[in-house]
Amino acid sequence: MKCLFLLLSVLLSSQIVVAQTGCPVSGRVEFMVHSHPNYHENATSNRIWITEEDYENLSIKDKLHYALNYPESYSQICYFQRQDPNEIRGHISGTMSGLRFSERQRKLLLSQHDSIGIYLAECVEIGAIPDRLMLQAMVWSKAWLCIPYLLENFDQGSIRNTEYLTAILLILWSCEDEAFLKSTIYQELYGSGEFRAPPIPYSEKTRAEIESLAMNFYQKKWQERNK
């Protein structure tokens, strides 16, 4: 019965499945994953559920949504670092589940910046709530189009997710934004060259500085995009 349902999803080409991340997954991808003989939702090994041939035939959007919903790699987590609303770290920590992007999924994010950035922005626009994997995808793909969303949603009153600010800083760094590279925030978090430099305290002054740097960069990129 399950296979019949998945097959109908494939036949109805317009049908999509909204997965836990909030990003839609096409019926075709769902069918490939769930029909794989090794598929198990909580698997910690053998998580490559789409063959290389089928994977290469997927669109960039389908590859992204597959990566976000079905990360293919796993690494045991000995210590899970919780997000602290009172500090801003220089790097995004690993997920509690230990799931990570595989090599081919990382390669996609690092090589298709423009398309991936657009699709990630679409995901958050339709209600996806970025987890650490999605934030990492934004950083690796230099998804500057997601900056306004991250700024608007990092502070929800009783919940302040400063990892959204970390993602913004990493996007600015990966894009080599000149103003950011000259900023005090950059020097404090990355200037020492340490991979895990100590975090900086969160304050309204720091938030305002990040917002100014981020929106100036966003507006510059938007103008370049629309020339």
QUIJO-V91014 format. One record per helix or strand of 3 or more residues. SS is the DSSP state (a for helix, b for strand). FROM is the first residue (numbers start at 1). TO is the last residue. Records with the same first field share a line. If there is no record, write none. Layout:
SS->FROM-TO / FROM-TO
//
This chain:
a->2-11 / 27-34 / 52-56 / 60-69 / 103-111 / 113-125 / 132-140 / 144-153 / 163-174 / 178-181 / 184-189 / 204-225
b->16-18 / 24-26
//
